[in-house]
Amino acid sequence: MSKPELKPTPKTDTRKTDQRFDIAVVGAGIVGKACALGLAQLGYSVAQISPDLEKTISLSAQFGQRIYAISPGSREFLDGLQIWSALNHQRIQTVRDMRIFGDQNQNKEQLHFSAFEVGKPELAWICEADLIEQTLDQACRFNKNRTPLSNSVNAIHIHPQEALLDLDNQKTISAQMVIAADGANSPLRSAVGIHATEESYEQKAVVANFICTTPHLETAYQWFLPQGDILAMLPLPNQEVSMVWSCSAEHADQMLQMADTEWEDHFEERANGAVKNTLGSIQLNSKPASFILKKLQAQRLIGPAFDPKVILLGDAAHVIHPLAGQGLNLGLRDVATLLKVIGSKEAFRKINDPLLLRRYERQRQGDTNALIWVTDRLKKLFGSNQSIEKNLRHWGLGFVNRSHFIKRQLIKQALGENHLG
Ligand SMILES: Cc1cc2nc3c(=O)[nH]c(=O)nc-3n(C[C@H](O)[C@H](O)[C@H](O)COP(=O)(O)OP(=O)(O)OC[C@H]3O[C@@H](n4cnc5c(N)ncnc54)[C@H](O)[C@@H]3O)c2cc1C
């Protein structure tokens, strides 16, 4: 998708606005849809703009490939939007245990988190992306405050009171505030001049679902393998598991070429029997897919610098390694914060008051910086083949496992309890 242009503010702008909105949300992934719905529920008129809006999402009997671990904080947020109870819960799996295995002895567990240990009924839920998106679509369709526009943005003009967006259908709309939820490559982020630091992990993640013969016991498993690979098996209903295997691009490409019957031997060879010992025999039950992995952090969450009217949310603001299963959860916390900032604003302030935009930015910086830092350090520690780092991670996993206090803090962080209600 081409980058929209940022047009300087003319003294007199004679161009006609075809439609006026309070807020324009650009992008319609889960973050964009949740944000548009939340703002519409607050009573604002919202334009949701994305070229893929007309695409209808249909679920088949098989689980989709894009599967997310949803934290209790995100569950609570989706509940507030009245989305959580509308999801088909037969397609969602509760996680009550998490077992992590280091690379020095792949069959020996090194770190164990349990919901029981922190007095909670569950640690997370494993859910298809398509199921959440489909349910958000249904809820959005019933909200008259949200207008879907299946377009992309060609240019953005910043005026003192509002922003004008030129769409690819030759129409121009205006909005007091523009939300960029247009993903990791966010054309809007670059259009308003917000710089993002990016680092490639030189890895891809291969995802696929498998039926297993040994019950997963509502447990999420993760193995740090000697060659720097990270293999996660997340539980799904019907004795299935969802695999996320982060590895070199060559290894990922090799896996995508494999015949369905080759997977079991491949697990044996690369994970040294660990998967078979835990989950029994496995049988592929979806088409595998791969995603390029990188770290990205936008330097500012609002822009342009001369008159901020654009706010970044979700992957447009930050991209992290999937090893902690937290990217979407982080994006939903962006949305929750924005809704709170706007929902609790003083009556005399307009929604594009720079102070409100800065409030959002300030409130999101700590959480985002911490999660990006921790995930990046973990990725680097476990991806290294140096013996010092190997010993350190082996010692570190054992140390954390023995420290009840540190474990509780880590679980609280993963549950999203430090940030939401
Ligand atoms: C392998 C893998 C596993 C993961 N597992 C987890 C997990 O377990 N838990 C978790 O919390 N996170 C996980 N994540 C992270 C998660 O996938 C992302 O953080 C999340 O999807 C980001 O959502 P988003 O809506 O911000 O962006 P996206 O889903 O990328 O959506 C962006 C939207 O913007 C639209 N768009 C793009 N350009 C334009 C434009 N010019 N104009 C208008 N619209 C535009 C796109 O069409 C799309 O609709 C995982 C990621 C990977 C790669």
The ligand as an SDF file (V2000), in Angstrom:
LIG
                    3D

 53 58  0  0  0  0  0  0  0  0999 V2000
    3.2670  -15.7570   14.8040 C   0  0  0  0  0  0  0  0  0  0  0  0
    2.6190  -14.7110   15.6530 C   0  0  0  0  0  0  0  0  0  0  0  0
    1.9440  -15.0780   16.8040 C   0  0  0  0  0  0  0  0  0  0  0  0
    1.3550  -14.1170   17.6220 C   0  0  0  0  0  0  0  0  0  0  0  0
    0.7250  -14.5100   18.7570 N   0  0  0  0  0  0  0  0  0  0  0  0
    0.1870  -13.5870   19.5820 C   0  0  0  0  0  0  0  0  0  0  0  0
   -0.4650  -13.9870   20.7940 C   0  0  0  0  0  0  0  0  0  0  0  0
   -0.5490  -15.1770   21.1350 O   0  0  0  0  0  0  0  0  0  0  0  0
   -1.0070  -13.0230   21.5930 N   0  0  0  0  0  0  0  0  0  0  0  0
   -0.9160  -11.6980   21.2750 C   0  0  0  0  0  0  0  0  0  0  0  0
   -1.3930  -10.8570   22.0600 O   0  0  0  0  0  0  0  0  0  0  0  0
   -0.3110  -11.2930   20.1190 N   0  0  0  0  0  0  0  0  0  0  0  0
    0.2350  -12.1950   19.2690 C   0  0  0  0  0  0  0  0  0  0  0  0
    0.8290  -11.7920   18.0990 N   0  0  0  0  0  0  0  0  0  0  0  0
    0.8330  -10.3450   17.7330 C   0  0  0  0  0  0  0  0  0  0  0  0
   -0.4410   -9.9400   16.9570 C   0  0  0  0  0  0  0  0  0  0  0  0
   -0.5340  -10.7080   15.7840 O   0  0  0  0  0  0  0  0  0  0  0  0
   -0.4090   -8.4550   16.5630 C   0  0  0  0  0  0  0  0  0  0  0  0
    0.1040   -7.6790   17.6060 O   0  0  0  0  0  0  0  0  0  0  0  0
   -1.8170   -7.9510   16.2080 C   0  0  0  0  0  0  0  0  0  0  0  0
   -2.3580   -8.7130   15.1670 O   0  0  0  0  0  0  0  0  0  0  0  0
   -1.7710   -6.4740   15.7930 C   0  0  0  0  0  0  0  0  0  0  0  0
   -3.0600   -6.0570   15.4220 O   0  0  0  0  0  0  0  0  0  0  0  0
   -3.2850   -4.6720   14.6780 P   0  0  0  0  0  0  0  0  0  0  0  0
   -4.7710   -4.5380   14.5030 O   0  0  0  0  0  0  0  0  0  0  0  0
   -2.5360   -3.5920   15.3700 O   0  0  0  0  0  0  0  0  0  0  0  0
   -2.5540   -4.8190   13.2590 O   0  0  0  0  0  0  0  0  0  0  0  0
   -2.9450   -5.7280   12.0010 P   0  0  0  0  0  0  0  0  0  0  0  0
   -3.6130   -6.9830   12.4130 O   0  0  0  0  0  0  0  0  0  0  0  0
   -1.7190   -5.8340   11.1640 O   0  0  0  0  0  0  0  0  0  0  0  0
   -4.0480   -4.8650   11.2140 O   0  0  0  0  0  0  0  0  0  0  0  0
   -3.7260   -3.7260   10.4480 C   0  0  0  0  0  0  0  0  0  0  0  0
   -4.9170   -3.3380    9.5970 C   0  0  0  0  0  0  0  0  0  0  0  0
   -4.6270   -2.1290    8.8770 O   0  0  0  0  0  0  0  0  0  0  0  0
   -4.9920   -2.2800    7.5130 C   0  0  0  0  0  0  0  0  0  0  0  0
   -4.1730   -1.3770    6.7110 N   0  0  0  0  0  0  0  0  0  0  0  0
   -2.8990   -1.5180    6.3380 C   0  0  0  0  0  0  0  0  0  0  0  0
   -2.5450   -0.4400    5.5790 N   0  0  0  0  0  0  0  0  0  0  0  0
   -3.6140    0.3780    5.5050 C   0  0  0  0  0  0  0  0  0  0  0  0
   -3.8850    1.6370    4.8860 C   0  0  0  0  0  0  0  0  0  0  0  0
   -2.9750    2.2760    4.1670 N   0  0  0  0  0  0  0  0  0  0  0  0
   -5.1100    2.1830    5.0180 N   0  0  0  0  0  0  0  0  0  0  0  0
   -6.0460    1.5550    5.7230 C   0  0  0  0  0  0  0  0  0  0  0  0
   -5.8540    0.3730    6.3360 N   0  0  0  0  0  0  0  0  0  0  0  0
   -4.6610   -0.1990    6.2180 C   0  0  0  0  0  0  0  0  0  0  0  0
   -4.7710   -3.7550    7.2370 C   0  0  0  0  0  0  0  0  0  0  0  0
   -5.4660   -4.1530    6.1020 O   0  0  0  0  0  0  0  0  0  0  0  0
   -5.3140   -4.3620    8.5270 C   0  0  0  0  0  0  0  0  0  0  0  0
   -6.7090   -4.4510    8.4950 O   0  0  0  0  0  0  0  0  0  0  0  0
    1.4380  -12.7360   17.2680 C   0  0  0  0  0  0  0  0  0  0  0  0
    2.1160  -12.3520   16.1000 C   0  0  0  0  0  0  0  0  0  0  0  0
    2.7110  -13.3220   15.3040 C   0  0  0  0  0  0  0  0  0  0  0  0
    3.4650  -12.9050   14.0650 C   0  0  0  0  0  0  0  0  0  0  0  0
  1  2  1  0
  2  3  1  0
  2 52  2  0
  3  4  2  0
  4  5  1  0
  4 50  1  0
  5  6  2  0
  6  7  1  0
  6 13  1  0
  7  8  2  0
  7  9  1  0
  9 10  1  0
 10 11  2  0
 10 12  1  0
 12 13  2  0
 13 14  1  0
 14 15  1  0
 14 50  1  0
 15 16  1  0
 16 17  1  0
 16 18  1  0
 18 19  1  0
 18 20  1  0
 20 21  1  0
 20 22  1  0
 22 23  1  0
 23 24  1  0
 24 25  2  0
 24 26  1  0
 24 27  1  0
 27 28  1  0
 28 29  2  0
 28 30  1  0
 28 31  1  0
 31 32  1  0
 32 33  1  0
 33 34  1  0
 33 48  1  0
 34 35  1  0
 35 36  1  0
 35 46  1  0
 36 37  1  0
 36 45  1  0
 37 38  2  0
 38 39  1  0
 39 40  1  0
 39 45  2  0
 40 41  1  0
 40 42  2  0
 42 43  1  0
 43 44  2  0
 44 45  1  0
 46 47  1  0
 46 48  1  0
 48 49  1  0
 50 51  2  0
 51 52  1  0
 52 53  1  0
M  END
$$$$
